[in-house]
């Protein structure tokens, strides 16, 4: 049985509800780190479900200008309520995303936003690179698939590794806050400016 002190500590660290924290500690047999891991896994599953079901109609427009005053970004970050939009966690996420946009220059939000003509041009380049190689077509297609995944991680914001923690993608970073707040959070749009 989880004691109240650990349940409270777990709730403060993860932002999960008291009942969920108690269940996670019970399931982890009192192991705090394992309980955190369990809550993260459940939170991600909940996050995916919430993303599909709800509409993000509130949020903020955030601007970031780099210290050299030569580059900046504007970002529309959406959530479900103004309550979440006013939190420090939400504002910090907006700042991190705007900094990511300035640092990594994404051209698109997600792979689905990449125009078909651009994708075809990339595939054409990859096919041309492999022209002299004696490999079966199925193997070449797998290689092209892998190269496209790398391409998306360079040009699509949600697929990029987070500049402050490369073990996370931007999509995973957003899902962490979705799990914590219990609300749908998404990037509505962004623009990058540079002199």
KAMONOR-V32231 format. One record per residue. N is the residue number from 1. RES is the residue in three letters. PHI is phi in radians with two decimals (* if undefined). D_LAST is the distance of its C-alpha to the last C-alpha in Angstrom with 2 decimals. Layout:
N | RES | PHI | D_LAST
N | RES | PHI | D_LAST
This chain:
1 | UNK | * | 59.64
2 | UNK | -1.28 | 56.31
3 | UNK | -1.48 | 56.68
4 | UNK | -1.04 | 54.88
5 | UNK | -1.08 | 52.99
6 | UNK | -1.20 | 51.36
7 | UNK | -1.07 | 50.68
8 | UNK | -1.10 | 48.95
9 | UNK | -1.08 | 46.94
10 | UNK | -1.14 | 45.91
11 | UNK | -1.12 | 44.92
12 | UNK | -1.11 | 42.76
13 | UNK | -1.31 | 40.99
14 | UNK | -1.82 | 40.48
15 | UNK | 1.39 | 40.54
16 | UNK | -1.32 | 43.24
17 | UNK | -1.21 | 46.32
18 | UNK | -1.02 | 49.46
19 | UNK | -1.11 | 51.56
20 | UNK | -1.10 | 49.02
21 | UNK | -1.12 | 48.77
22 | UNK | -1.10 | 52.58
23 | UNK | -1.08 | 52.95
24 | UNK | -1.11 | 50.37
25 | UNK | -1.16 | 52.18
26 | UNK | -1.11 | 55.53
27 | UNK | -1.13 | 54.34
28 | UNK | -1.55 | 52.92
29 | UNK | 0.93 | 56.25
30 | UNK | 1.50 | 54.60
31 | UNK | -1.32 | 52.00
32 | UNK | -1.06 | 48.95
33 | UNK | -1.09 | 46.34
34 | UNK | -1.16 | 47.90
35 | UNK | -1.11 | 47.88
36 | UNK | -1.06 | 44.12
37 | UNK | -1.07 | 43.66
38 | UNK | -1.05 | 45.97
39 | UNK | -1.14 | 44.09
40 | UNK | -1.12 | 40.74
41 | UNK | -1.11 | 42.31
42 | UNK | -1.14 | 43.91
43 | UNK | -1.10 | 40.75
44 | UNK | -1.14 | 38.74
45 | UNK | -1.11 | 41.54
46 | UNK | -1.12 | 41.56
47 | UNK | -1.05 | 37.79
48 | UNK | -1.08 | 37.96
49 | UNK | -1.13 | 40.82
50 | UNK | -1.12 | 39.12
51 | UNK | -1.01 | 35.95
52 | UNK | -1.31 | 38.14
53 | UNK | -1.56 | 40.39
54 | UNK | -1.92 | 38.38
55 | UNK | -1.95 | 35.79
56 | UNK | -1.70 | 32.80
57 | UNK | -1.99 | 32.70
58 | UNK | -2.07 | 31.33
59 | UNK | 2.44 | 28.34
60 | UNK | -2.48 | 25.18
61 | UNK | -1.85 | 21.65
62 | UNK | -2.10 | 19.56
63 | UNK | -2.09 | 16.06
64 | UNK | -2.40 | 14.43
65 | UNK | -2.04 | 11.62
66 | UNK | -1.14 | 11.36
67 | UNK | -1.03 | 13.06
68 | UNK | -1.46 | 10.34
69 | UNK | 1.00 | 8.63
70 | UNK | -1.93 | 5.15
71 | UNK | -2.52 | 6.37
72 | UNK | -2.78 | 9.27
73 | UNK | -2.55 | 12.08
74 | UNK | -2.09 | 15.02
75 | UNK | -2.39 | 18.29
76 | UNK | -1.81 | 21.72
77 | UNK | -1.96 | 24.35
78 | UNK | -1.87 | 27.88
79 | UNK | -2.54 | 31.32
80 | UNK | -1.51 | 34.81
81 | UNK | -2.33 | 35.47
82 | UNK | -1.22 | 33.92
83 | UNK | -1.02 | 35.92
84 | UNK | -1.22 | 33.80
85 | UNK | -1.05 | 30.53
86 | UNK | -1.54 | 31.37
87 | UNK | -1.29 | 32.13
88 | UNK | -1.12 | 30.20
89 | UNK | -1.03 | 30.28
90 | UNK | -1.17 | 28.52
91 | UNK | -1.13 | 25.83
92 | UNK | -1.15 | 25.38
93 | UNK | -1.10 | 25.07
94 | UNK | -1.04 | 22.38
95 | UNK | -1.11 | 20.44
96 | UNK | -1.06 | 21.07
97 | UNK | -1.18 | 19.98
98 | UNK | -1.13 | 16.67
99 | UNK | -1.12 | 16.08
100 | UNK | -1.05 | 17.26
101 | UNK | -1.09 | 14.82
102 | UNK | -1.15 | 11.80
103 | UNK | -1.26 | 13.71
104 | UNK | -1.89 | 15.31
105 | UNK | 0.82 | 13.23
106 | UNK | -1.14 | 16.44
107 | UNK | -1.72 | 16.75
108 | UNK | -2.34 | 20.05
109 | UNK | -1.32 | 22.07
110 | UNK | -2.59 | 25.24
111 | UNK | -0.96 | 27.02
112 | UNK | -1.12 | 28.82
113 | UNK | -1.52 | 25.59
114 | UNK | -1.27 | 24.82
115 | UNK | -1.05 | 26.09
116 | UNK | -1.01 | 29.36
117 | UNK | -1.11 | 28.10
118 | UNK | -1.16 | 25.37
119 | UNK | -1.08 | 28.09
120 | UNK | -1.09 | 30.51
121 | UNK | -1.10 | 28.16
122 | UNK | -1.07 | 27.65
123 | UNK | -1.06 | 31.44
124 | UNK | -1.08 | 32.08
125 | UNK | -1.08 | 30.00
126 | UNK | -1.11 | 31.91
127 | UNK | -1.12 | 35.21
128 | UNK | -1.11 | 34.52
129 | UNK | -1.11 | 33.81
130 | UNK | -1.71 | 37.21
131 | UNK | -0.96 | 39.15
132 | UNK | -1.42 | 41.29
133 | UNK | -1.39 | 42.03
134 | UNK | -1.67 | 45.48
135 | UNK | -2.22 | 44.81
136 | UNK | -1.07 | 46.23
137 | UNK | -1.00 | 44.09
138 | UNK | -1.07 | 44.23
139 | UNK | -1.18 | 42.74
140 | UNK | -1.06 | 39.98
141 | UNK | -1.12 | 39.14
142 | UNK | -1.13 | 39.00
143 | UNK | -1.11 | 36.62
144 | UNK | -1.08 | 34.38
145 | UNK | -1.03 | 34.58
146 | UNK | -1.11 | 33.51
147 | UNK | -1.17 | 30.56
148 | UNK | -1.16 | 29.47
149 | UNK | -1.04 | 29.74
150 | UNK | -1.13 | 27.40
151 | UNK | -1.01 | 25.00
152 | UNK | -1.09 | 25.12
153 | UNK | -1.23 | 24.48
154 | UNK | -1.66 | 21.18
155 | UNK | -1.84 | 19.89
156 | UNK | -1.90 | 21.78
157 | UNK | -0.89 | 20.88
158 | UNK | -1.14 | 24.60
159 | UNK | -1.63 | 25.59
160 | UNK | -1.26 | 23.10
161 | UNK | -1.19 | 24.66
162 | UNK | -1.18 | 23.73
163 | UNK | -1.11 | 21.62
164 | UNK | -1.59 | 24.16
165 | UNK | -2.75 | 27.21
166 | UNK | -1.21 | 27.03
167 | UNK | -1.35 | 30.57
168 | UNK | -1.94 | 29.29
169 | UNK | -1.53 | 27.33
170 | UNK | -1.08 | 25.26
171 | UNK | -1.02 | 28.16
172 | UNK | -1.15 | 30.67
173 | UNK | -1.08 | 28.75
174 | UNK | -1.13 | 28.91
175 | UNK | -1.08 | 32.57
176 | UNK | -1.08 | 33.43
177 | UNK | -1.28 | 32.58
178 | UNK | -1.05 | 34.39
179 | UNK | -1.10 | 37.41
180 | UNK | -1.29 | 37.26
181 | UNK | -1.55 | 36.86
182 | UNK | 1.35 | 38.92
183 | UNK | -2.10 | 36.47
184 | UNK | -1.25 | 34.34
185 | UNK | -2.32 | 30.64
186 | UNK | -2.65 | 27.99
187 | UNK | -1.46 | 24.35
188 | UNK | -1.41 | 24.39
189 | UNK | 3.13 | 20.84
190 | UNK | -2.72 | 17.22
191 | UNK | -2.49 | 13.71
192 | UNK | -2.06 | 10.48
193 | UNK | -2.21 | 7.04
194 | UNK | -2.61 | 3.78
195 | UNK | -1.71 | 0.00
